[in-house]
Amino acid sequence: VTHAVDTWCALSAQLTVDELVGIGDHLVRRKNPESTMTDLIRAVDGYAGRHRAKRLRIALDLVRPRTDSVRETDLRLLVLRAGIREPLVNAPIHDAAGVFVKHGDLVFEAEKVLLEYDGEQHRTDSAQYARDASDIERLMLAGWLVLRVRKRELQHPSLIATRVRSALATRAAPF
């Protein structure tokens, strides 16, 4: 049995950069991370010279701690590849009174634009659905613009990029 980080490095010979980023993000996720960015950096440094080490280095540069799902990672990579600046990952967001509302998936803090990935549980779990509705209402009252993306929409990256650019433009944000 190998350590998860060693397995991640070994998989670089078989997986795409995006798949490696998704696994890397999972290793340093927000809740119960298995590793740290320092662990990943050390492992990649130790992997230098091996087959597909360059692919692993590229993936490492795109790994971000604090993610909650691989779909968040997919959405973040889509935004970056569209030439839009990188949002904060799972940043805490507060309402108008300064009370914590939630950790936003992808946050453009200065412009108060939130990009949220809604998985199936956001629709099928009634408690989750109710929390989402309440959180979004509180955020809207605090001046946030919330863009929600579902799995099927990830198949149309240019449409998502257009939505994000449009949202940032309405907030006079450089992107």
N, C-alpha and C positions, 0 to 999 in steps of 0.2 A: 504494500500500500504506500503510495506516495502522498506527499503533502499537496494540498489543492493548488498552491502557487507553482509547484514543480510540474504538476499535471497541466496547468495552464500554459506553461512554457513549452512543454512537450507537444501540446496540441497545435502550436504555431505552424507545424509542418503540414497540418491538414485543414485548418480552419481559415476562413477569410479574416481580414482585419476587423470588419464589423462584428463578427462572431467573437473574436478575441476581446474586443472592447466590451461587448456585453458580458462576457464571463469576468473580465477584469473589474468592471463596475460592480458586478455581483459580489466579488471577493471583498471589496471595500465599501459595501452597501451601508446605508444609514442605520438600519436595525441589525444588530448582531453580526457585525462584519467578521469575516474569517481572517482577514489580513489588513495590513496598512499599505499606504502608498510606498512607504520605505521598504516594506517586504517585497513589493512588486519591482521596485527599482533595483534592489539588490539581486533579485532573481534574474532579471533581464540582463544586468551587467555580467552576471555569472554565465549567462547563456551565449555571450558574444562568441562569434566564430562558428556557431553551429548552424545547421540547416534551418533556413527561414528565420534567423535571428533578426534580420532587418524588418520583417513583417511584425515580429513581436515588439520591436522598438517603436514602430509606427503606431501600433495599437496602444502601447503604454502611454504615448503622448496624448492619446484621446481618452484614456480612462479618467473618470472623475469619481471621487468618493461621494457618499451620501445618496446614491440612487436607491430607488425602491422597486424598480422593475426593468426588465430588458426592453420593454416597449418605450419607457422613458428614454432609455439609451438610444433606441432607434430614432425617436423623435428628435432628440438633441443632435444626433449625427446628421439627420435630414436638414435641420436648421443651419448647421455649420456648413454643410455642402452647398447650401443655397446662397452662401455668401453673407448670411446674417450673423451678426456678432453673437458670441456665446452667452447664453443666459445662465443665471445661477441655478444650481441643482438643489432642489428641496430646501430652498431658503424659507425661514419662518416669515409668515405674513401676519400682520396685525390689523385689526379693524380701526375705525376712526377714533375710538377711545384708547387705542394702544393695547388692546387685549388680543392675545394670540388667537388666531383663527385656525391656521393650518400651515403645514409645510407645502409650499407650492411646487409642483413638479419641475417646471422650467420658468424662472422668474426674470423678467426684465424690470428690475426694481425701480429705477429712476422714472420709468414711464408708466409704472403700475399696470403692466401687461403680464398676464399669467397664462401660460400654455399648459394645459392639463391633458394627460392621457387618461381616457375613461375606458377601463377594461370591462369585461362582462359583469363583474361583481357590482359595478356602479349602477347597473340596470337591474340585475336580478336579485340583489340583496336589498330588501326594503329598508333596513336600518342604514345601510350605506347610502342609498338613494336619498333618504331624508337628511342625513348629515351633509351630503353634497349640496342639496338644495339650500339648506340653511347657510352653509359656508359661502356659497356663491352669492347669496343675497347680502350677507354681511360684507363681503368683499366689494360688491357693486356699490353698496352704500358708502364704502370708504373710498370710492373713486377708482376701483380696479376694473380693468377690461379683461374678461376671462374668455379664452378661446379653448374649446374642448375638441379633442381629436379622438376618434374611435379607430379600432384596428383596420377596418376596411379602408379608411381614408389614407392610411399609410401607403397604400398602393398608388397614391397620386401625390407624390412629393411636391410637384410644382404648385398644386392647388393649396397645399398647406403653407408653402413658402409665401405665396401671394397673400394669404390671410394674415400671416405674421407681419409681413412688410406693411400691409395696409393698416394693421393695428398700431404698429410702431409709428407709422406716418401720421396717424390721427393724433398721436401724442407728441408730434414734432421730435421724434427720436432719430438720431443718426444711426444708420445700419449699413 
